[in-house]
């Protein structure tokens, strides 16, 4: 299992990584990016071995306005046919998280629900 975590907050990245390690009892390869731009660098360099899951925040750098950085990042992922089977999960405090998830056909978890992240991830992974 290969997972990419993209968030501009190092604390959130560490939190997500610890929850992932708790959920998956088998070894999991996690990689981190601290901006949407770094996330694109990671997916581009891993195109031969795509990530199984990508977790992304929405509100990171402001370079992509009127899009949020996470939405721009999702659009970049969708360009790669190699990532068509990758599960993308938005984890964000953004108020339009549900609409964005529906627009791009990805899953989402509001950050306020992260205390229940274990339960949410297990449900999402069973889809």
Number of C-alpha atoms within 10 A of each C-alpha: 11 15 21 23 24 31 28 20 14 13 10 17 22 14 12 21 20 11 16 18 14 11 15 12 8 9 9 14 13 17 16 20 20 18 23 29 18 16 25 18 12 18 20 15 11 12 13 10 12 21 23 15 19 24 22 29 31 27 19 19 16 11 12 14 9 9 13 19 22 27 23 18 22 23 12 16 20 14 10 13 10 16 20 13 11 18 18 25 21 25 27 23 15 15 10 11 21 16 11 20 18 11 10 13 12 15 19 23 22 17 17 11 13 18 10 11 19 15 12 14 18 12 10 13 10 6 6
